[in-house]
Amino acid sequence: MYIVELALKNSPMPLTVQKEDKETAEATYQKALDAMKNGNPVMLELTCDQMLDKKVAVFVSDLAAVQVYEKSGSAGTGGRSPGFFSLANE
């Protein structure tokens, strides 16, 4: 399982969706990256493969960053990578 995480301007909480395979996660990442570069589409809508009813829509102008990573099964990390703000804690 792969996580696509969107960081929003002026918001400490990221938005995440899960994707089944690396190719789908990379395609979603590229879609968000292209939207950030071009400002088109104005609104980006993403769906989650893990929770089929989970959908998120965000204005592209509100995106600060996007990342993709593999979901870890390790109990010590809680399944989350350090994220965008890892350097703030070091």
C-alpha positions as CSV (number, residue, x, y, z in Angstrom):
1,M,0.0,0.0,0.0
2,Y,1.3,3.5,-0.9
3,I,0.3,6.8,0.7
4,V,-0.1,10.0,-1.3
5,E,0.1,13.0,1.1
6,L,-0.9,16.5,0.3
7,A,0.4,19.4,2.5
8,L,-1.9,22.4,2.5
9,K,-0.9,26.1,2.9
10,N,-1.8,27.4,6.4
11,S,-2.8,23.9,7.6
12,P,-0.7,21.7,9.9
13,M,-2.7,18.5,9.0
14,P,-1.9,16.8,5.6
15,L,-4.6,15.1,3.5
16,T,-3.8,11.5,2.5
17,V,-5.1,8.8,0.2
18,Q,-3.9,5.3,-0.1
19,K,-3.2,3.5,-3.3
20,E,-2.9,-0.2,-3.9
21,D,0.2,-0.2,-6.1
22,K,3.2,1.9,-6.8
23,E,2.2,2.8,-10.4
24,T,-1.2,4.2,-9.3
25,A,0.4,6.1,-6.4
26,E,3.0,7.6,-8.8
27,A,0.3,8.5,-11.3
28,T,-1.7,10.3,-8.5
29,Y,1.5,12.1,-7.4
30,Q,2.2,13.2,-10.9
31,K,-1.4,14.4,-11.3
32,A,-1.0,16.6,-8.2
33,L,2.4,17.8,-9.3
34,D,1.2,18.8,-12.7
35,A,-1.8,20.6,-11.2
36,M,0.6,22.5,-8.9
37,K,2.9,23.5,-11.8
38,N,0.1,24.6,-14.2
39,G,-2.7,25.6,-11.9
40,N,-5.0,23.5,-14.0
41,P,-7.3,21.9,-13.0
42,V,-8.4,24.5,-10.4
43,M,-9.7,21.7,-8.1
44,L,-8.0,18.3,-7.6
45,E,-10.2,15.4,-6.6
46,L,-8.6,12.2,-5.3
47,T,-10.0,8.9,-4.1
48,C,-8.6,6.3,-1.7
49,D,-8.1,2.6,-2.7
50,Q,-8.2,1.4,1.0
51,M,-11.4,3.2,2.0
52,L,-13.5,3.2,-1.1
53,D,-15.9,5.9,0.2
54,K,-13.1,8.3,1.0
55,K,-12.8,11.2,-1.4
56,V,-11.0,14.5,-1.1
57,A,-11.1,17.6,-3.2
58,V,-8.8,20.5,-2.8
59,F,-8.2,23.8,-4.6
60,V,-4.8,23.5,-6.3
61,S,-3.9,27.0,-5.2
62,D,-4.0,25.7,-1.6
63,L,-1.4,22.9,-2.2
64,A,2.0,23.5,-0.7
65,A,3.6,20.1,-1.4
66,V,2.9,16.5,-2.3
67,Q,4.7,13.3,-1.5
68,V,4.3,9.6,-2.0
69,Y,5.7,6.8,0.2
70,E,5.2,3.2,0.9
71,K,3.1,2.4,4.0
72,S,5.2,0.7,6.6
73,G,3.8,-2.2,8.6
74,S,6.2,-1.4,11.5
75,A,4.4,-1.0,14.8
76,G,7.2,1.4,16.1
77,T,6.4,4.0,13.4
78,G,2.7,3.6,13.4
79,G,2.7,3.2,9.7
80,R,3.7,6.8,9.0
81,S,6.8,8.3,7.5
82,P,8.2,11.4,9.1
83,G,6.5,13.5,6.5
84,F,7.3,17.0,5.3
85,F,8.1,18.4,8.8
86,S,10.6,15.8,9.9
87,L,13.5,18.3,10.2
88,A,11.5,20.4,12.7
89,N,11.7,17.6,15.2
90,E,15.4,16.9,14.8
